Amino acid sequence: EKDLVKKALAVGNRMFLAGEVDRKEAVSKPLIQNAYQALTDQGYLRKTGDKLELMESFRNQAAVRAIEGRIAGYLEGGFEE
C-alpha cells in the first residue's frame, strides 16, 4: 500500500502541474489513503497484508468505467448511496 500511495502522489503531482487537478492540496498522502480506504469500504478493493488489490468482480473495463462514473457523480454533487 505504501508504494501505491507514493505512485498516486507522483501521478497527482504530474496532473496538478498539467492543470488536470485544480488545487495542490488535493494531492496529499492523507487524502489518498482515505480514498483507498473508502474504495475498500465500498468493496472495490481488498487489503491483503500490506497490499491493495482490485476485487475480482471489478477487474474488467466495464466495471472500472462504472466506478469512475460513480466517483465523477460524487464529485459533481450527485452521489447517492
ABEGO torsion letter per residue (X at the ends): XAAAAAAAAAAAAAAAAAGABABAAABBAAAAAAAAAAAAAAGABBBBEABBBBBAAABBAAAAAAAAAAAAAAAAGABBX
